């Protein structure tokens, strides 16, 4: 998102939801999550942003963490969406859609800020 010149607070607002969406595809590790977000248009998401967020998602019970030994290299932490996290993804996705529709409608209204 930053590559498009959008305000960074927009990215922060959407990032947790988008990380949950990446994890809906199955367990993966941090570097792959960052790559999926970059492919989706978020630009480069730094580890200093991503890993604390993943910790918060784990604390909320939305993500499980598992350490897996590496094949010929160091191990990796894998992150997986929990059933509670999947329900939260569904809930937040609907809420985000409603919110962005409301903002879009407001911006199109005569007398609205645009």
N, CA, C and O atoms as a Tinker XYZ file with bonds, in Angstrom:
   456  protein
     1  N      0.815000   -1.189000    0.000000    73     2
     2  CA     0.000000    0.000000    0.000000    64     1     3
     3  C      0.857000    1.251000    0.000000    63     2     4     5
     4  O      0.527000    2.248000   -0.642000    81     3
     5  N      1.946000    1.187000    0.718000    73     3     6
     6  CA     2.818000    2.352000    0.789000    64     5     7
     7  C      3.354000    2.718000   -0.588000    63     6     8     9
     8  O      3.601000    3.892000   -0.866000    81     7
     9  N      3.534000    1.720000   -1.452000    73     7    10
    10  CA     4.045000    1.985000   -2.791000    64     9    11
    11  C      3.067000    2.820000   -3.614000    63    10    12    13
    12  O      3.465000    3.428000   -4.607000    81    11
    13  N      1.823000    2.860000   -3.227000    73    11    14
    14  CA     0.802000    3.610000   -3.957000    64    13    15
    15  C      0.589000    5.005000   -3.388000    63    14    16    17
    16  O     -0.243000    5.765000   -3.883000    81    15
    17  N      1.332000    5.331000   -2.362000    73    15    18
    18  CA     1.219000    6.662000   -1.779000    64    17    19
    19  C      0.062000    6.805000   -0.804000    63    18    20    21
    20  O     -0.291000    7.925000   -0.434000    81    19
    21  N     -0.537000    5.701000   -0.381000    73    19    22
    22  CA    -1.628000    5.781000    0.578000    64    21    23
    23  C     -1.072000    6.034000    1.962000    63    22    24    25
    24  O      0.047000    5.617000    2.261000    81    23
    25  N     -1.829000    6.707000    2.814000    73    23    26
    26  CA    -1.355000    6.981000    4.172000    64    25    27
    27  C     -1.030000    5.691000    4.927000    63    26    28    29
    28  O     -1.727000    4.686000    4.790000    81    27
    29  N      0.025000    5.732000    5.716000    73    27    30
    30  CA     0.444000    4.536000    6.449000    64    29    31
    31  C     -0.604000    4.089000    7.461000    63    30    32    33
    32  O     -0.663000    2.904000    7.790000    81    31
    33  N     -1.429000    4.999000    7.962000    73    31    34
    34  CA    -2.453000    4.574000    8.922000    64    33    35
    35  C     -3.521000    3.706000    8.252000    63    34    36    37
    36  O     -4.164000    2.900000    8.924000    81    35
    37  N     -3.720000    3.857000    6.943000    73    35    38
    38  CA    -4.630000    2.954000    6.228000    64    37    39
    39  C     -4.059000    1.543000    6.239000    63    38    40    41
    40  O     -4.786000    0.576000    6.466000    81    39
    41  N     -2.767000    1.426000    5.997000    73    39    42
    42  CA    -2.112000    0.123000    6.004000    64    41    43
    43  C     -2.213000   -0.505000    7.385000    63    42    44    45
    44  O     -2.560000   -1.680000    7.509000    81    43
    45  N     -1.916000    0.259000    8.412000    73    43    46
    46  CA    -1.996000   -0.268000    9.780000    64    45    47
    47  C     -3.402000   -0.742000   10.106000    63    46    48    49
    48  O     -3.574000   -1.761000   10.775000    81    47
    49  N     -4.400000   -0.019000    9.643000    73    47    50
    50  CA    -5.788000   -0.381000    9.927000    64    49    51
    51  C     -6.168000   -1.709000    9.284000    63    50    52    53
    52  O     -6.960000   -2.459000    9.854000    81    51
    53  N     -5.631000   -2.010000    8.133000    73    51    54
    54  CA    -6.014000   -3.212000    7.391000    64    53    55
    55  C     -5.062000   -4.380000    7.596000    63    54    56    57
    56  O     -5.404000   -5.507000    7.235000    81    55
    57  N     -3.898000   -4.160000    8.153000    73    55    58
    58  CA    -2.847000   -5.179000    8.151000    64    57    59
    59  C     -3.226000   -6.453000    8.909000    63    58    60    61
    60  O     -3.013000   -7.549000    8.392000    81    59
    61  N     -3.775000   -6.343000   10.101000    73    59    62
    62  CA    -4.121000   -7.547000   10.866000    64    61    63
    63  C     -5.129000   -8.397000   10.110000    63    62    64    65
    64  O     -4.981000   -9.616000   10.030000    81    63
    65  N     -6.143000   -7.766000    9.563000    73    63    66
    66  CA    -7.146000   -8.481000    8.785000    64    65    67
    67  C     -6.510000   -9.179000    7.587000    63    66    68    69
    68  O     -6.850000  -10.322000    7.281000    81    67
    69  N     -5.606000   -8.509000    6.921000    73    67    70
    70  CA    -4.952000   -9.092000    5.746000    64    69    71
    71  C     -3.991000  -10.219000    6.119000    63    70    72    73
    72  O     -3.834000  -11.169000    5.351000    81    71
    73  N     -3.348000  -10.133000    7.277000    73    71    74
    74  CA    -2.503000  -11.233000    7.749000    64    73    75
    75  C     -3.381000  -12.455000    8.040000    63    74    76    77
    76  O     -3.017000  -13.574000    7.678000    81    75
    77  N     -4.520000  -12.252000    8.683000    73    75    78
    78  CA    -5.438000  -13.367000    8.918000    64    77    79
    79  C     -5.851000  -14.006000    7.595000    63    78    80    81
    80  O     -5.959000  -15.228000    7.497000    81    79
    81  N     -6.081000  -13.180000    6.586000    73    79    82
    82  CA    -6.474000  -13.705000    5.272000    64    81    83
    83  C     -5.358000  -14.554000    4.663000    63    82    84    85
    84  O     -5.630000  -15.604000    4.081000    81    83
    85  N     -4.121000  -14.116000    4.789000    73    83    86
    86  CA    -2.996000  -14.913000    4.297000    64    85    87
    87  C     -2.974000  -16.265000    5.011000    63    86    88    89
    88  O     -2.765000  -17.300000    4.379000    81    87
    89  N     -3.187000  -16.254000    6.314000    73    87    90
    90  CA    -3.130000  -17.487000    7.094000    64    89    91
    91  C     -4.310000  -18.418000    6.807000    63    90    92    93
    92  O     -4.236000  -19.610000    7.102000    81    91
    93  N     -5.384000  -17.898000    6.244000    73    91    94
    94  CA    -6.527000  -18.742000    5.888000    64    93    95
    95  C     -6.143000  -19.776000    4.829000    63    94    96    97
    96  O     -6.808000  -20.803000    4.701000    81    95
    97  N     -5.088000  -19.517000    4.079000    73    95    98
    98  CA    -4.625000  -20.449000    3.053000    64    97    99
    99  C     -3.850000  -21.623000    3.658000    63    98   100   101
   100  O     -3.585000  -22.604000    2.963000    81    99
   101  N     -3.487000  -21.538000    4.923000    73    99   102
   102  CA    -2.766000  -22.614000    5.593000    64   101   103
   103  C     -1.576000  -22.084000    6.360000    63   102   104   105
   104  O     -1.174000  -20.935000    6.179000    81   103
   105  N     -1.004000  -22.930000    7.228000    73   103   106
   106  CA     0.134000  -22.508000    8.054000    64   105   107
   107  C      1.313000  -22.059000    7.184000    63   106   108   109
   108  O      1.595000  -22.645000    6.139000    81   107
   109  N      1.977000  -21.027000    7.637000    73   107   110
   110  CA     3.145000  -20.520000    6.925000    64   109   111
   111  C      4.017000  -19.740000    7.894000    63   110   112   113
   112  O      3.646000  -19.542000    9.051000    81   111
   113  N      5.159000  -19.305000    7.429000    73   111   114
   114  CA     6.129000  -18.605000    8.270000    64   113   115
   115  C      6.161000  -17.117000    7.895000    63   114   116   117
   116  O      5.626000  -16.705000    6.866000    81   115
   117  N      6.798000  -16.334000    8.756000    73   115   118
   118  CA     6.769000  -14.880000    8.638000    64   117   119
   119  C      7.219000  -14.337000    7.298000    63   118   120   121
   120  O      6.560000  -13.467000    6.730000    81   119
   121  N      8.342000  -14.841000    6.781000    73   119   122
   122  CA     8.855000  -14.328000    5.513000    64   121   123
   123  C      7.856000  -14.567000    4.381000    63   122   124   125
   124  O      7.688000  -13.718000    3.506000    81   123
   125  N      7.197000  -15.717000    4.403000    73   123   126
   126  CA     6.192000  -16.019000    3.377000    64   125   127
   127  C      4.955000  -15.133000    3.539000    63   126   128   129
   128  O      4.341000  -14.736000    2.549000    81   127
   129  N      4.591000  -14.825000    4.780000    73   127   130
   130  CA     3.462000  -13.917000    5.017000    64   129   131
   131  C      3.797000  -12.549000    4.439000    63   130   132   133
   132  O      2.982000  -11.952000    3.736000    81   131
   133  N      4.986000  -12.056000    4.733000    73   131   134
   134  CA     5.412000  -10.755000    4.201000    64   133   135
   135  C      5.407000  -10.774000    2.677000    63   134   136   137
   136  O      5.003000   -9.795000    2.050000    81   135
   137  N      5.850000  -11.870000    2.075000    73   135   138
   138  CA     5.854000  -11.985000    0.613000    64   137   139
   139  C      4.453000  -11.973000    0.044000    63   138   140   141
   140  O      4.211000  -11.346000   -0.988000    81   139
   141  N      3.522000  -12.657000    0.697000    73   139   142
   142  CA     2.135000  -12.669000    0.230000    64   141   143
   143  C      1.519000  -11.272000    0.319000    63   142   144   145
   144  O      0.777000  -10.850000   -0.568000    81   143
   145  N      1.837000  -10.568000    1.397000    73   143   146
   146  CA     1.325000   -9.193000    1.539000    64   145   147
   147  C      1.925000   -8.284000    0.473000    63   146   148   149
   148  O      1.229000   -7.436000   -0.086000    81   147
   149  N      3.208000   -8.459000    0.193000    73   147   150
   150  CA     3.843000   -7.655000   -0.856000    64   149   151
   151  C      3.199000   -7.951000   -2.203000    63   150   152   153
   152  O      2.916000   -7.034000   -2.973000    81   151
   153  N      2.966000   -9.234000   -2.492000    73   151   154
   154  CA     2.313000   -9.614000   -3.745000    64   153   155
   155  C      0.905000   -9.023000   -3.857000    63   154   156   157
   156  O      0.427000   -8.743000   -4.956000    81   155
   157  N      0.250000   -8.839000   -2.710000    73   155   158
   158  CA    -1.100000   -8.280000   -2.686000    64   157   159
   159  C     -1.107000   -6.759000   -2.825000    63   158   160   161
   160  O     -2.175000   -6.154000   -2.911000    81   159
   161  N      0.078000   -6.132000   -2.848000    73   159   162
   162  CA     0.143000   -4.697000   -3.052000    64   161   163
   163  C      0.484000   -3.880000   -1.826000    63   162   164   165
   164  O      0.454000   -2.650000   -1.882000    81   163
   165  N      0.807000   -4.529000   -0.722000    73   163   166
   166  CA     1.139000   -3.799000    0.499000    64   165   167
   167  C      2.536000   -3.215000    0.500000    63   166   168   169
   168  O      2.871000   -2.427000    1.384000    81   167
   169  N      3.347000   -3.576000   -0.457000    73   167   170
   170  CA     4.740000   -3.164000   -0.418000    64   169   171
   171  C      5.472000   -4.019000    0.592000    63   170   172   173
   172  O      4.970000   -5.065000    1.004000    81   171
   173  N      6.634000   -3.594000    0.988000    73   171   174
   174  CA     7.460000   -4.355000    1.912000    64   173   175
   175  C      6.962000   -4.156000    3.341000    63   174   176   177
   176  O      6.953000   -3.037000    3.855000    81   175
   177  N      6.550000   -5.252000    3.976000    73   175   178
   178  CA     6.143000   -5.208000    5.380000    64   177   179
   179  C      7.329000   -5.695000    6.203000    63   178   180   181
   180  O      7.741000   -6.848000    6.083000    81   179
   181  N      7.863000   -4.838000    7.017000    73   179   182
   182  CA     9.065000   -5.126000    7.798000    64   181   183
   183  C      8.770000   -6.082000    8.954000    63   182   184   185
   184  O      7.660000   -6.113000    9.485000    81   183
   185  N      9.774000   -6.849000    9.327000    73   183   186
   186  CA     9.648000   -7.767000   10.452000    64   185   187
   187  C      9.276000   -7.063000   11.742000    63   186   188   189
   188  O      8.552000   -7.617000   12.569000    81   187
   189  N      9.769000   -5.838000   11.920000    73   187   190
   190  CA     9.454000   -5.064000   13.116000    64   189   191
   191  C      7.992000   -4.671000   13.203000    63   190   192   193
   192  O      7.509000   -4.296000   14.271000    81   191
   193  N      7.286000   -4.754000   12.087000    73   191   194
   194  CA     5.839000   -4.526000   12.060000    64   193   195
   195  C      5.099000   -5.854000   12.126000    63   194   196   197
   196  O      4.128000   -5.995000   12.870000    81   195
   197  N      5.561000   -6.824000   11.346000    73   195   198
   198  CA     4.848000   -8.091000   11.204000    64   197   199
   199  C      4.899000   -8.953000   12.460000    63   198   200   201
   200  O      3.862000   -9.443000   12.907000    81   199
   201  N      6.080000   -9.148000   13.037000    73   199   202
   202  CA     6.193000  -10.090000   14.149000    64   201   203
   203  C      5.470000   -9.631000   15.417000    63   202   204   205
   204  O      4.851000  -10.464000   16.079000    81   203
   205  N      5.517000   -8.360000   15.786000    73   203   206
   206  CA     4.686000   -7.932000   16.921000    64   205   207
   207  C      3.185000   -8.124000   16.650000    63   206   208   209
   208  O      2.425000   -8.475000   17.552000    81   207
   209  N      2.774000   -7.891000   15.407000    73   207   210
   210  CA     1.375000   -8.105000   15.045000    64   209   211
   211  C      1.014000   -9.584000   15.202000    63   210   212   213
   212  O     -0.035000   -9.908000   15.758000    81   211
   213  N      1.873000  -10.478000   14.718000    73   211   214
   214  CA     1.615000  -11.907000   14.867000    64   213   215
   215  C      1.545000  -12.295000   16.345000    63   214   216   217
   216  O      0.743000  -13.149000   16.723000    81   215
   217  N      2.372000  -11.677000   17.174000    73   215   218
   218  CA     2.301000  -11.917000   18.616000    64   217   219
   219  C      0.967000  -11.495000   19.198000    63   218   220   221
   220  O      0.408000  -12.192000   20.044000    81   219
   221  N      0.452000  -10.355000   18.752000    73   219   222
   222  CA    -0.864000   -9.891000   19.223000    64   221   223
   223  C     -1.967000  -10.833000   18.761000    63   222   224   225
   224  O     -2.898000  -11.115000   19.515000    81   223
   225  N     -1.871000  -11.323000   17.523000    73   223   226
   226  CA    -2.869000  -12.264000   17.011000    64   225   227
   227  C     -2.823000  -13.579000   17.793000    63   226   228   229
   228  O     -3.857000  -14.196000   18.046000    81   227
   229  N     -1.612000  -13.999000   18.171000    73   227   230
   230  CA    -1.480000  -15.205000   18.999000    64   229   231
   231  C     -2.096000  -14.965000   20.376000    63   230   232   233
   232  O     -2.827000  -15.818000   20.881000    81   231
   233  N     -1.812000  -13.823000   20.986000    73   231   234
   234  CA    -2.359000  -13.505000   22.315000    64   233   235
   235  C     -3.882000  -13.454000   22.306000    63   234   236   237
   236  O     -4.531000  -13.785000   23.298000    81   235
   237  N     -4.445000  -13.035000   21.171000    73   235   238
   238  CA    -5.907000  -12.970000   21.035000    64   237   239
   239  C     -6.517000  -14.353000   20.816000    63   238   240   241
   240  O     -7.736000  -14.509000   20.884000    81   239
   241  N     -5.673000  -15.362000   20.552000    73   239   242
   242  CA    -6.178000  -16.704000   20.300000    64   241   243
   243  C     -6.568000  -16.944000   18.857000    63   242   244   245
   244  O     -7.214000  -17.943000   18.543000    81   243
   245  N     -6.180000  -16.037000   17.981000    73   243   246
   246  CA    -6.556000  -16.147000   16.567000    64   245   247
   247  C     -5.521000  -16.902000   15.750000    63   246   248   249
   248  O     -5.811000  -17.360000   14.644000    81   247
   249  N     -4.308000  -17.035000   16.294000    73   247   250
   250  CA    -3.204000  -17.673000   15.581000    64   249   251
   251  C     -2.475000  -18.605000   16.542000    63   250   252   253
   252  O     -2.218000  -18.250000   17.692000    81   251
   253  N     -2.147000  -19.790000   16.062000    73   251   254
   254  CA    -1.268000  -20.706000   16.796000    64   253   255
   255  C      0.123000  -20.623000   16.195000    63   254   256   257
   256  O      0.284000  -20.373000   15.001000    81   255
   257  N      1.128000  -20.836000   17.039000    73   255   258
   258  CA     2.518000  -20.788000   16.599000    64   257   259
   259  C      3.160000  -22.141000   16.879000    63   258   260   261
   260  O      2.981000  -22.727000   17.947000    81   259
   261  N      3.913000  -22.620000   15.893000    73   259   262
   262  CA     4.615000  -23.894000   16.030000    64   261   263
   263  C      6.025000  -23.737000   15.471000    63   262   264   265
   264  O      6.217000  -23.186000   14.387000    81   263
   265  N      7.000000  -24.224000   16.217000    73   263   266
   266  CA     8.380000  -24.212000   15.758000    64   265   267
   267  C      8.625000  -25.485000   14.970000    63   266   268   269
   268  O      8.365000  -26.578000   15.474000    81   267
   269  N      9.121000  -25.369000   13.737000    73   267   270
   270  CA     9.425000  -26.526000   12.905000    64   269   271
   271  C     10.907000  -26.509000   12.556000    63   270   272   273
   272  O     11.460000  -25.487000   12.151000    81   271
   273  N     11.522000  -27.650000   12.723000    73   271   274
   274  CA    12.939000  -27.782000   12.375000    64   273   275
   275  C     13.121000  -27.581000   10.883000    63   274   276   277
   276  O     12.283000  -27.996000   10.082000    81   275
   277  N     14.216000  -26.946000   10.517000    73   275   278
   278  CA    14.507000  -26.711000    9.110000    64   277   279
   279  C     15.193000  -27.917000    8.482000    63   278   280   281
   280  O     15.839000  -28.709000    9.168000    81   279
   281  N     15.046000  -28.042000    7.178000    73   279   282
   282  CA    15.736000  -29.106000    6.447000    64   281   283
   283  C     17.082000  -28.559000    5.992000    63   282   284   285
   284  O     17.164000  -27.837000    4.998000    81   283
   285  N     18.127000  -28.903000    6.718000    73   283   286
   286  CA    19.462000  -28.439000    6.370000    64   285   287
   287  C     19.727000  -26.994000    6.737000    63   286   288   289
   288  O     20.741000  -26.432000    6.324000    81   287
   289  N     18.855000  -26.392000    7.491000    73   287   290
   290  CA    19.029000  -24.998000    7.885000    64   289   291
   291  C     18.336000  -24.756000    9.207000    63   290   292   293
   292  O     17.881000  -25.694000    9.862000    81   291
   293  N     18.256000  -23.503000    9.595000    73   291   294
   294  CA    17.606000  -23.199000   10.866000    64   293   295
   295  C     16.100000  -23.479000   10.799000    63   294   296   297
   296  O     15.497000  -23.488000    9.725000    81   295
   297  N     15.524000  -23.703000   11.964000    73   295   298
   298  CA    14.085000  -23.910000   12.043000    64   297   299
   299  C     13.322000  -22.615000   11.817000    63   298   300   301
   300  O     13.901000  -21.531000   11.745000    81   299
   301  N     12.010000  -22.757000   11.708000    73   299   302
   302  CA    11.151000  -21.587000   11.488000    64   301   303
   303  C      9.917000  -21.689000   12.374000    63   302   304   305
   304  O      9.445000  -22.776000   12.706000    81   303
   305  N      9.418000  -20.525000   12.739000    73   303   306
   306  CA     8.130000  -20.448000   13.405000    64   305   307
   307  C      7.064000  -20.450000   12.316000    63   306   308   309
   308  O      7.114000  -19.654000   11.379000    81   307
   309  N      6.106000  -21.350000   12.455000    73   307   310
   310  CA     4.962000  -21.377000   11.544000    64   309   311
   311  C      3.751000  -20.844000   12.281000    63   310   312   313
   312  O      3.548000  -21.112000   13.465000    81   311
   313  N      2.964000  -20.095000   11.562000    73   311   314
   314  CA     1.765000  -19.475000   12.109000    64   313   315
   315  C      0.557000  -20.078000   11.408000    63   314   316   317
   316  O      0.548000  -20.233000   10.187000    81   315
   317  N     -0.462000  -20.416000   12.193000    73   315   318
   318  CA    -1.667000  -21.029000   11.643000    64   317   319
   319  C     -2.902000  -20.363000   12.243000    63   318   320   321
   320  O     -2.929000  -20.018000   13.425000    81   319
   321  N     -3.898000  -20.194000   11.423000    73   319   322
   322  CA    -5.162000  -19.624000   11.855000    64   321   323
   323  C     -5.893000  -20.640000   12.739000    63   322   324   325
   324  O     -6.009000  -21.808000   12.367000    81   323
   325  N     -6.377000  -20.216000   13.882000    73   323   326
   326  CA    -7.180000  -21.078000   14.749000    64   325   327
   327  C     -8.641000  -21.001000   14.292000    63   326   328   329
   328  O     -8.989000  -20.121000   13.504000    81   327
   329  N     -9.496000  -21.901000   14.771000    73   327   330
   330  CA   -10.924000  -21.772000   14.460000    64   329   331
   331  C    -11.502000  -20.428000   14.920000    63   330   332   333
   332  O    -12.333000  -19.835000   14.231000    81   331
   333  N    -11.063000  -19.961000   16.071000    73   331   334
   334  CA   -11.514000  -18.638000   16.550000    64   333   335
   335  C    -11.009000  -17.549000   15.608000    63   334   336   337
   336  O    -11.728000  -16.592000   15.321000    81   335
   337  N     -9.769000  -17.693000   15.125000    73   335   338
   338  CA    -9.221000  -16.734000   14.172000    64   337   339
   339  C     -9.964000  -16.746000   12.852000    63   338   340   341
   340  O    -10.163000  -15.695000   12.242000    81   339
   341  N    -10.379000  -17.927000   12.400000    73   339   342
   342  CA   -11.156000  -18.019000   11.159000    64   341   343
   343  C    -12.495000  -17.313000   11.315000    63   342   344   345
   344  O    -12.945000  -16.624000   10.400000    81   343
   345  N    -13.134000  -17.480000   12.465000    73   343   346
   346  CA   -14.398000  -16.784000   12.724000    64   345   347
   347  C    -14.174000  -15.275000   12.781000    63   346   348   349
   348  O    -14.990000  -14.499000   12.283000    81   347
   349  N    -13.070000  -14.869000   13.389000    73   347   350
   350  CA   -12.752000  -13.434000   13.468000    64   349   351
   351  C    -12.467000  -12.865000   12.085000    63   350   352   353
   352  O    -12.874000  -11.744000   11.778000    81   351
   353  N    -11.773000  -13.625000   11.253000    73   351   354
   354  CA   -11.528000  -13.193000    9.871000    64   353   355
   355  C    -12.841000  -12.962000    9.151000    63   354   356   357
   356  O    -13.006000  -11.945000    8.477000    81   355
   357  N    -13.768000  -13.878000    9.282000    73   355   358
   358  CA   -15.082000  -13.734000    8.637000    64   357   359
   359  C    -15.811000  -12.500000    9.164000    63   358   360   361
   360  O    -16.350000  -11.705000    8.394000    81   359
   361  N    -15.819000  -12.355000   10.489000    73   359   362
   362  CA   -16.491000  -11.207000   11.114000    64   361   363
   363  C    -15.862000   -9.888000   10.668000    63   362   364   365
   364  O    -16.572000   -8.970000   10.257000    81   363
   365  N    -14.532000   -9.789000   10.746000    73   363   366
   366  CA   -13.859000   -8.543000   10.386000    64   365   367
   367  C    -13.954000   -8.257000    8.889000    63   366   368   369
   368  O    -14.003000   -7.095000    8.488000    81   367
   369  N    -13.981000   -9.286000    8.071000    73   367   370
   370  CA   -14.117000   -9.077000    6.618000    64   369   371
   371  C    -15.463000   -8.437000    6.298000    63   370   372   373
   372  O    -15.540000   -7.504000    5.499000    81   371
   373  N    -16.522000   -8.943000    6.926000    73   371   374
   374  CA   -17.856000   -8.343000    6.711000    64   373   375
   375  C    -17.882000   -6.904000    7.227000    63   374   376   377
   376  O    -18.401000   -6.005000    6.565000    81   375
   377  N    -17.317000   -6.699000    8.415000    73   375   378
   378  CA   -17.316000   -5.354000    9.002000    64   377   379
   379  C    -16.510000   -4.383000    8.141000    63   378   380   381
   380  O    -16.928000   -3.243000    7.940000    81   379
   381  N    -15.352000   -4.828000    7.629000    73   379   382
   382  CA   -14.518000   -3.970000    6.781000    64   381   383
   383  C    -15.268000   -3.595000    5.503000    63   382   384   385
   384  O    -15.223000   -2.444000    5.068000    81   383
   385  N    -15.952000   -4.563000    4.906000    73   383   386
   386  CA   -16.728000   -4.297000    3.687000    64   385   387
   387  C    -17.816000   -3.266000    3.966000    63   386   388   389
   388  O    -18.010000   -2.338000    3.181000    81   387
   389  N    -18.518000   -3.424000    5.072000    73   387   390
   390  CA   -19.553000   -2.446000    5.439000    64   389   391
   391  C    -18.946000   -1.072000    5.680000    63   390   392   393
   392  O    -19.492000   -0.062000    5.237000    81   391
   393  N    -17.821000   -1.033000    6.381000    73   391   394
   394  CA   -17.164000    0.235000    6.698000    64   393   395
   395  C    -16.706000    0.952000    5.432000    63   394   396   397
   396  O    -16.963000    2.145000    5.266000    81   395
   397  N    -16.031000    0.233000    4.541000    73   395   398
   398  CA   -15.521000    0.885000    3.333000    64   397   399
   399  C    -16.669000    1.318000    2.420000    63   398   400   401
   400  O    -16.556000    2.325000    1.722000    81   399
   401  N    -17.768000    0.570000    2.420000    73   399   402
   402  CA   -18.944000    0.986000    1.648000    64   401   403
   403  C    -19.513000    2.292000    2.215000    63   402   404   405
   404  O    -19.868000    3.202000    1.467000    81   403
   405  N    -19.594000    2.367000    3.545000    73   403   406
   406  CA   -20.113000    3.575000    4.193000    64   405   407
   407  C    -19.230000    4.777000    3.877000    63   406   408   409
   408  O    -19.738000    5.852000    3.556000    81   407
   409  N    -17.918000    4.605000    3.964000    73   407   410
   410  CA   -17.000000    5.701000    3.653000    64   409   411
   411  C    -17.148000    6.106000    2.191000    63   410   412   413
   412  O    -17.219000    7.296000    1.883000    81   411
   413  N    -17.195000    5.142000    1.299000    73   411   414
   414  CA   -17.357000    5.440000   -0.121000    64   413   415
   415  C    -18.656000    6.179000   -0.400000    63   414   416   417
   416  O    -18.679000    7.140000   -1.169000    81   415
   417  N    -19.734000    5.729000    0.227000    73   415   418
   418  CA   -21.027000    6.412000    0.047000    64   417   419
   419  C    -20.944000    7.846000    0.543000    63   418   420   421
   420  O    -21.447000    8.764000   -0.105000    81   419
   421  N    -20.308000    8.036000    1.694000    73   419   422
   422  CA   -20.186000    9.385000    2.260000    64   421   423
   423  C    -19.379000   10.299000    1.328000    63   422   424   425
   424  O    -19.734000   11.462000    1.133000    81   423
   425  N    -18.320000    9.780000    0.770000    73   423   426
   426  CA   -17.467000   10.596000   -0.093000    64   425   427
   427  C    -18.167000   10.957000   -1.412000    63   426   428   429
   428  O    -17.834000   11.968000   -2.029000    81   427
   429  N    -19.118000   10.148000   -1.839000    73   427   430
   430  CA   -19.866000   10.427000   -3.072000    64   429   431
   431  C    -21.066000   11.342000   -2.861000    63   430   432   433
   432  O    -21.612000   11.886000   -3.820000    81   431
   433  N    -21.479000   11.513000   -1.596000    73   431   434
   434  CA   -22.665000   12.338000   -1.294000    64   433   435
   435  C    -22.382000   13.807000   -1.577000    63   434   436   437
   436  O    -21.282000   14.295000   -1.318000    81   435
   437  N    -23.385000   14.514000   -2.112000    73   435   438
   438  CA   -23.224000   15.973000   -2.239000    64   437   439
   439  C    -22.996000   16.578000   -0.847000    63   438   440   441
   440  O    -23.693000   16.249000    0.113000    81   439
   441  N    -22.031000   17.441000   -0.769000    73   439   442
   442  CA   -21.707000   18.067000    0.507000    64   441   443
   443  C    -20.761000   17.236000    1.355000    63   442   444   445
   444  O    -20.290000   17.714000    2.387000    81   443
   445  N    -20.467000   16.001000    0.948000    73   443   446
   446  CA   -19.500000   15.169000    1.673000    64   445   447
   447  C    -18.093000   15.658000    1.360000    63   446   448   449
   448  O    -17.883000   16.394000    0.396000    81   447
   449  N    -17.150000   15.253000    2.165000    73   447   450
   450  CA   -15.760000   15.634000    1.895000    64   449   451
   451  C    -15.188000   14.687000    0.864000    63   450   452   453
   452  O    -15.366000   13.474000    0.974000    81   451
   453  N    -14.518000   15.206000   -0.114000    73   451   454
   454  CA   -13.908000   14.356000   -1.141000    64   453   455
   455  C    -12.547000   14.834000   -1.501000    63   454   456
   456  O    -11.887000   14.235000   -2.351000    81   455
